[in-house]
Amino acid sequence: ARDVWLSHVAIPDNQIHDIPAELGNVEGAKAYAKNIAGVRAFDLVILGLGEDGHTASLFPNQMVDNSADVVPVFNAPKAPADRVTMSQHRLNNTHEVLFLVTGAGKQEAVDNWRKGVSIPATLIAPANGVDVYCFGVALK
């Protein structure tokens, strides 16, 4: 997102909060939690959608501590197994959420989402709603 979008707009670096996944799941989560500690709500969060309906490393059938803003993920069903994510609670405390969904492999997840099937992406429901942009996915 930084290279494609954010480097082309006048947003101060101190207002862009990359997750330091390169530190590993536990240390990355600690560092990111410290980084966003003073941020009450994000203006914009850009998310993707996985073929299984996961988003932000929130996977089907995996519990995440919603009392924390940032959570280390262990044994994710998709590589890499160890990840860092924001909790559903924290993601829902965002002014604007933008989903960018690309590729025909996401078709079933998009169809399920539109039918109201419970997938992790449906848990992201901030007060202002979400905007979803699909590329290479047919909207039925």
Backbone as CSV, one residue per row, in Angstrom:
resi,resn,N_x,N_y,N_z,CA_x,CA_y,CA_z,C_x,C_y,C_z
1,ALA,0.829,-1.189,0.000,0.000,0.000,0.000,0.874,1.254,0.000
2,ARG,1.964,1.196,0.760,2.827,2.384,0.823,3.409,2.697,-0.557
3,ASP,3.971,1.699,-1.227,4.608,1.929,-2.524,3.603,2.313,-3.601
4,VAL,2.468,1.650,-3.613,1.493,1.858,-4.682,0.684,3.130,-4.481
5,TRP,0.263,3.406,-3.260,-0.644,4.526,-3.014,-0.052,5.616,-2.148
6,LEU,0.396,5.225,-0.986,0.687,6.221,0.041,1.915,7.067,-0.256
7,SER,2.825,6.562,-1.076,4.000,7.367,-1.424,3.653,8.471,-2.424
8,HIS,2.431,8.459,-2.950,2.014,9.436,-3.951,1.075,10.512,-3.399
9,VAL,0.843,10.508,-2.106,-0.044,11.495,-1.501,0.667,12.184,-0.343
10,ALA,0.173,13.347,0.018,0.823,14.152,1.052,0.319,13.779,2.443
11,ILE,0.636,12.574,2.869,0.302,12.139,4.224,1.618,12.038,4.989
12,PRO,1.740,12.732,6.110,2.980,12.656,6.883,3.282,11.217,7.309
13,ASP,4.558,10.856,7.279,4.965,9.496,7.650,4.479,9.091,9.037
14,ASN,4.384,10.056,9.966,3.953,9.711,11.323,2.468,9.382,11.391
15,GLN,1.765,9.509,10.268,0.350,9.138,10.221,0.115,7.855,9.424
16,ILE,1.187,7.216,9.000,1.102,5.929,8.307,1.708,4.892,9.236
17,HIS,0.950,3.864,9.542,1.362,2.894,10.559,1.485,1.498,9.958
18,ASP,2.683,1.175,9.471,2.951,-0.155,8.930,3.136,-1.144,10.075
19,ILE,2.630,-2.347,9.894,2.848,-3.405,10.885,4.242,-3.982,10.658
20,PRO,5.109,-3.984,11.680,6.470,-4.497,11.513,6.532,-6.027,11.603
21,ALA,5.930,-6.693,10.634,5.862,-8.158,10.635,7.244,-8.794,10.580
22,GLU,8.225,-8.065,10.059,9.582,-8.612,9.960,10.198,-8.899,11.325
23,LEU,9.609,-8.365,12.395,10.103,-8.616,13.755,9.590,-9.936,14.322
24,GLY,8.727,-10.618,13.595,8.099,-11.835,14.111,6.778,-11.480,14.764
25,ASN,5.989,-12.504,15.053,4.630,-12.232,15.534,4.584,-11.588,16.917
26,VAL,5.343,-12.074,17.862,5.266,-11.544,19.229,5.906,-10.157,19.316
27,GLU,7.135,-10.035,18.855,7.824,-8.738,18.933,7.183,-7.716,17.996
28,GLY,6.716,-8.167,16.842,6.027,-7.270,15.916,4.750,-6.718,16.518
29,ALA,3.999,-7.580,17.207,2.759,-7.139,17.856,3.059,-6.131,18.962
30,LYS,4.096,-6.394,19.746,4.472,-5.455,20.812,4.870,-4.099,20.232
31,ALA,5.704,-4.126,19.200,6.177,-2.878,18.591,5.023,-2.101,17.964
32,TYR,4.124,-2.796,17.291,3.009,-2.113,16.638,2.032,-1.556,17.667
33,ALA,1.787,-2.299,18.727,0.906,-1.810,19.792,1.470,-0.515,20.382
34,LYS,2.771,-0.481,20.563,3.413,0.731,21.081,3.287,1.873,20.069
35,ASN,3.466,1.561,18.793,3.401,2.562,17.727,2.033,3.220,17.633
36,ILE,0.965,2.452,17.832,-0.390,3.010,17.670,-1.055,3.365,18.995
37,ALA,-0.324,3.269,20.089,-0.912,3.506,21.414,-1.596,4.867,21.520
38,GLY,-1.080,5.881,20.884,-1.671,7.215,20.972,-2.703,7.518,19.898
39,VAL,-2.974,6.553,19.041,-3.921,6.757,17.942,-5.294,6.276,18.388
40,ARG,-6.225,7.203,18.538,-7.563,6.824,19.018,-8.337,6.036,17.978
41,ALA,-8.335,6.508,16.752,-9.020,5.812,15.656,-8.240,6.085,14.376
42,PHE,-8.158,5.090,13.529,-7.509,5.290,12.236,-8.461,6.035,11.305
43,ASP,-7.907,6.867,10.443,-8.718,7.521,9.418,-9.085,6.518,8.330
44,LEU,-8.116,5.696,7.929,-8.318,4.745,6.841,-7.529,3.476,7.110
45,VAL,-8.164,2.342,6.897,-7.484,1.049,6.917,-7.781,0.380,5.582
46,ILE,-6.724,-0.087,4.918,-6.862,-0.789,3.643,-6.652,-2.272,3.905
47,LEU,-7.649,-3.077,3.539,-7.603,-4.517,3.782,-7.776,-5.291,2.482
48,GLY,-7.341,-6.522,2.507,-7.578,-7.447,1.406,-8.542,-8.523,1.866
49,LEU,-8.793,-9.478,1.000,-9.683,-10.594,1.304,-9.038,-11.858,0.774
50,GLY,-8.922,-12.871,1.636,-8.359,-14.143,1.216,-9.408,-15.054,0.616
51,GLU,-8.958,-16.096,-0.059,-9.873,-17.047,-0.689,-10.806,-17.710,0.312
52,ASP,-10.362,-17.817,1.558,-11.186,-18.427,2.611,-12.017,-17.397,3.374
53,GLY,-11.971,-16.142,2.945,-12.727,-15.084,3.609,-11.961,-14.380,4.709
54,HIS,-10.683,-14.741,4.905,-9.918,-14.071,5.962,-9.538,-12.662,5.529
55,THR,-9.310,-11.838,6.507,-8.800,-10.496,6.281,-7.944,-10.111,7.476
56,ALA,-6.901,-9.335,7.225,-6.033,-8.838,8.301,-5.516,-9.961,9.197
57,SER,-5.274,-11.120,8.661,-4.830,-12.291,9.429,-5.849,-12.735,10.471
58,LEU,-7.108,-12.392,10.245,-8.229,-12.934,11.019,-8.805,-14.061,10.167
59,PHE,-8.573,-15.300,10.598,-8.917,-16.474,9.798,-10.170,-17.165,10.317
60,PRO,-10.864,-17.888,9.419,-12.016,-18.678,9.868,-11.593,-19.674,10.949
61,ASN,-12.448,-19.858,11.920,-12.260,-20.852,12.985,-11.036,-20.606,13.856
62,GLN,-10.546,-19.385,13.915,-9.450,-19.047,14.821,-9.887,-17.890,15.704
63,MET,-9.674,-18.045,16.987,-10.048,-17.017,17.953,-8.902,-16.015,18.106
64,VAL,-9.250,-14.744,18.234,-8.277,-13.676,18.447,-8.717,-12.877,19.663
65,ASP,-7.758,-12.475,20.473,-8.031,-11.682,21.670,-8.540,-10.298,21.261
66,ASN,-9.835,-10.063,21.434,-10.429,-8.788,21.044,-10.225,-7.693,22.073
67,SER,-9.653,-8.025,23.216,-9.413,-6.995,24.222,-8.136,-6.215,23.916
68,ALA,-7.307,-6.747,23.035,-6.065,-6.077,22.646,-6.249,-5.419,21.283
69,ASP,-5.513,-4.352,21.035,-5.560,-3.711,19.722,-4.783,-4.514,18.685
70,VAL,-3.647,-5.038,19.102,-2.746,-5.762,18.209,-2.489,-7.135,18.801
71,VAL,-2.505,-8.148,17.943,-2.444,-9.525,18.423,-1.446,-10.330,17.589
72,PRO,-0.570,-11.107,18.255,0.250,-12.039,17.484,-0.609,-13.235,17.070
73,VAL,-0.399,-13.716,15.860,-1.130,-14.877,15.350,-0.146,-16.037,15.258
74,PHE,-0.555,-17.180,15.772,0.260,-18.391,15.729,-0.448,-19.426,14.855
75,ASN,0.293,-20.127,14.052,-0.243,-21.240,13.256,-1.384,-20.836,12.336
76,ALA,-1.235,-19.747,11.629,-2.240,-19.363,10.633,-2.325,-20.465,9.581
77,PRO,-3.511,-20.736,9.054,-3.656,-21.811,8.074,-3.045,-21.494,6.710
78,LYS,-2.586,-20.266,6.525,-1.945,-19.862,5.276,-0.593,-19.257,5.621
79,ALA,0.429,-19.586,4.843,1.770,-19.061,5.107,1.780,-17.535,4.960
80,PRO,2.558,-16.875,5.781,3.354,-17.397,6.880,2.479,-17.760,8.083
81,ALA,2.886,-18.775,8.803,2.089,-19.273,9.929,2.039,-18.277,11.082
82,ASP,3.134,-17.574,11.318,3.191,-16.596,12.405,3.031,-15.205,11.806
83,ARG,2.060,-14.460,12.335,1.693,-13.157,11.781,1.364,-12.168,12.892
84,VAL,1.097,-10.944,12.489,0.619,-9.893,13.391,-0.682,-9.367,12.800
85,THR,-1.684,-9.149,13.652,-2.937,-8.587,13.170,-3.483,-7.577,14.165
86,MET,-4.382,-6.768,13.686,-5.176,-5.937,14.578,-6.443,-6.712,14.894
87,SER,-6.976,-6.489,16.059,-8.200,-7.187,16.459,-9.404,-6.615,15.714
88,GLN,-10.452,-7.398,15.687,-11.723,-6.955,15.101,-12.169,-5.655,15.762
89,HIS,-12.063,-5.597,17.080,-12.469,-4.399,17.823,-11.713,-3.166,17.321
90,ARG,-10.401,-3.286,17.181,-9.585,-2.147,16.742,-9.902,-1.763,15.295
91,LEU,-10.077,-2.760,14.428,-10.401,-2.469,13.030,-11.754,-1.783,12.901
92,ASN,-12.670,-2.122,13.782,-13.987,-1.492,13.742,-13.970,-0.072,14.297
93,ASN,-12.889,0.307,14.946,-12.720,1.667,15.450,-11.921,2.473,14.417
94,THR,-12.441,2.506,13.200,-11.789,3.153,12.064,-12.830,3.994,11.338
95,HIS,-12.417,5.155,10.859,-13.362,6.020,10.140,-13.743,5.435,8.784
96,GLU,-12.767,4.955,8.034,-13.023,4.404,6.702,-12.251,3.097,6.540
97,VAL,-12.937,2.053,6.096,-12.290,0.780,5.779,-12.498,0.511,4.299
98,LEU,-11.406,0.235,3.632,-11.418,-0.026,2.201,-10.903,-1.443,1.964
99,PHE,-11.722,-2.275,1.331,-11.307,-3.618,0.931,-10.945,-3.591,-0.545
100,LEU,-9.763,-4.080,-0.871,-9.346,-4.268,-2.255,-9.277,-5.767,-2.495
101,VAL,-10.155,-6.272,-3.339,-10.262,-7.711,-3.582,-9.872,-7.969,-5.031
102,THR,-8.841,-8.780,-5.227,-8.353,-9.031,-6.580,-8.280,-10.521,-6.873
103,GLY,-8.661,-10.884,-8.079,-8.468,-12.242,-8.563,-9.691,-13.123,-8.490
104,ALA,-9.835,-13.951,-9.518,-10.976,-14.862,-9.615,-10.999,-15.880,-8.482
105,GLY,-9.864,-16.149,-7.862,-9.809,-17.096,-6.750,-10.573,-16.633,-5.519
106,LYS,-10.962,-15.372,-5.492,-11.705,-14.817,-4.355,-13.212,-14.865,-4.583
107,GLN,-13.631,-15.408,-5.727,-15.043,-15.390,-6.107,-15.946,-15.982,-5.034
108,GLU,-15.609,-17.167,-4.541,-16.466,-17.817,-3.541,-16.550,-16.983,-2.266
109,ALA,-15.430,-16.421,-1.837,-15.435,-15.589,-0.631,-16.320,-14.358,-0.824
110,VAL,-16.229,-13.724,-1.983,-17.067,-12.550,-2.265,-18.536,-12.949,-2.310
111,ASP,-18.839,-14.068,-2.973,-20.229,-14.538,-3.040,-20.772,-14.813,-1.642
112,ASN,-19.982,-15.485,-0.806,-20.417,-15.770,0.570,-20.640,-14.487,1.351
113,TRP,-19.754,-13.541,1.205,-19.867,-12.256,1.889,-21.165,-11.566,1.490
114,ARG,-21.437,-11.533,0.203,-22.649,-10.863,-0.291,-23.919,-11.582,0.146
115,LYS,-23.842,-12.897,0.371,-25.005,-13.672,0.819,-25.201,-13.586,2.330
116,GLY,-24.254,-12.959,3.024,-24.369,-12.840,4.470,-23.794,-14.008,5.238
117,VAL,-23.058,-14.883,4.547,-22.394,-15.996,5.224,-21.326,-15.413,6.146
118,SER,-21.221,-15.954,7.333,-20.259,-15.438,8.301,-18.838,-15.847,7.909
119,ILE,-18.074,-14.877,7.465,-16.644,-15.045,7.207,-15.943,-13.936,7.979
120,PRO,-14.652,-14.060,8.246,-13.983,-13.021,9.029,-14.178,-11.600,8.491
121,ALA,-14.233,-11.431,7.191,-14.410,-10.082,6.635,-15.723,-9.449,7.076
122,THR,-16.755,-10.255,7.328,-18.044,-9.689,7.753,-17.973,-9.108,9.158
123,LEU,-16.950,-9.471,9.913,-16.789,-8.950,11.271,-16.271,-7.516,11.276
124,ILE,-15.728,-7.084,10.156,-15.216,-5.720,10.058,-16.382,-4.834,9.633
125,ALA,-16.948,-4.148,10.607,-18.171,-3.370,10.384,-18.124,-2.067,11.177
126,PRO,-17.250,-1.131,10.784,-17.198,0.145,11.491,-18.479,0.948,11.275
127,ALA,-18.665,1.968,12.071,-19.897,2.767,12.022,-20.186,3.322,10.630
128,ASN,-19.155,3.692,9.890,-19.342,4.249,8.549,-19.432,3.181,7.470
129,GLY,-19.419,1.917,7.843,-19.472,0.841,6.864,-18.126,0.621,6.204
130,VAL,-18.115,-0.174,5.154,-16.893,-0.459,4.411,-17.143,-0.200,2.926
131,ASP,-16.086,0.101,2.232,-16.125,0.194,0.774,-15.345,-0.996,0.240
132,VAL,-15.924,-1.683,-0.743,-15.303,-2.880,-1.307,-15.124,-2.668,-2.800
133,TYR,-13.898,-2.833,-3.249,-13.584,-2.736,-4.670,-13.059,-4.086,-5.128
134,CYS,-13.711,-4.650,-6.134,-13.347,-5.968,-6.647,-12.767,-5.833,-8.049
135,PHE,-11.665,-6.523,-8.277,-11.001,-6.541,-9.576,-10.788,-7.996,-9.965
136,GLY,-11.355,-8.403,-11.087,-11.223,-9.787,-11.520,-12.176,-10.718,-10.805
137,VAL,-13.180,-10.153,-10.150,-14.200,-10.925,-9.437,-15.547,-10.483,-9.994
138,ALA,-16.360,-11.447,-10.418,-17.681,-11.113,-10.961,-18.668,-10.900,-9.826
139,LEU,-19.393,-9.807,-9.859,-20.418,-9.550,-8.848,-21.733,-10.098,-9.367
140,LYS,-22.209,-11.134,-8.693,-23.428,-11.831,-9.145,-24.634,-11.332,-8.397
